[in-house]
Amino acid sequence: MQTPLIKSVVLHLALGGLLYASANLHTSPPKVMEVTLNSALPDADKAVSAVTVDQKQVEQKIAELRKKEDAKKRAEDQRIRELERRADDARKQREAEARRIKKLEQQRKAKEKETAEAQAQAKKARAIEQQERAKAKQAEKQKQEAENAAKAAAAKRKAEEEALKKAEAERKQREAEAERKREQALQEQMLQEQLAQEQAARNKIRQQQVLSEVDKYRALIMARIQQNLLIDEKMKNQQCRVNIRLGFNGLVTQVKSLGGDKLVCEAALRAVRMADTLPVSKDRDVFDQLKNINLTIKPEF
């Protein structure tokens, strides 16, 4: 039974891992990006984490399941022993009844002998004969009652034996059905786990692609603004942060200063307005991270 137990534990723990991984796959809401010109690009993760099972948890789960199985087996053994005890009691009752019948038979024969001896006497013999006949009838009645009791005991014992066989067959059937269900559940769980891992890998690759595209278009936007930026020596070592909102085709719908050097901010706002349309991706996920961005403009000398 150890192999099904291990499979069951692995199944439950893997399901927990799957639920945890699924809960962390929800896409977070779009955030306003903080961008600094010429900043280093982050390295993408190169591996997809896999679900692992803690050996200690497996052993604990196996111990719990084994304890439950042992308790069920002890209860079933106790019930079987009770049926055997009852059958043994019935057998002892039959033997006691047989001894009683034998004793009654001996008594009946003794009375018949007395009746035969009494027949030699006249009236006394007839009276004794009538008396003995009455006693014989009573003895016959008792014998019949004993035989009926023996038949009832035999029928009861047979019914108990049949109930015992039926209980054993039902127990074996329940065990086989439970094993079949455990195997089926394990196969289904393994399939779900494989699908979840494949989906997680695809999502990871997709996220890396989106980040790469965002960085590319962010650099293109900065390059377009720098082309239109009119600089002055007074702007050296100065900067300005601006917020830009874009339409789906890259059209600048709004641009405003978020603070910084006055000359740089004026030049930056002018450069964005001159650009009119900035590079954007047709990929919806990439565009969602570019449509509302904050940029730090530093004149290049």
Secondary structure, 3 states (H helix, E strand, C coil): CHHHHHHHHHHHHHHHHHHHHHHCCCCCCCCCEEEECCCCCCCCCCCCCCCCCCHHHHHHHHHHHHHHHHHHHHHHHHHHHHHHHHHHHHHHHHHHHHHHHHHHHHHHHHHHHHHHHHCCCCHHHHHHHHHHHHHHHHHHHHHHHHHHHHHHHHHHHHHHHHHHHHHHHHHHHHHHHHHHHHHHHHHHHHHHHHHHHHHHHHHHHHHHHHHHHHHHHHHHHHHHHHHHCCCCHHHCCCCEEEEEEECCCCEEEEEEEEEECHHHHHHHHHHHHHHCECCCCCCHHHHHCCCEEEEEECCCC
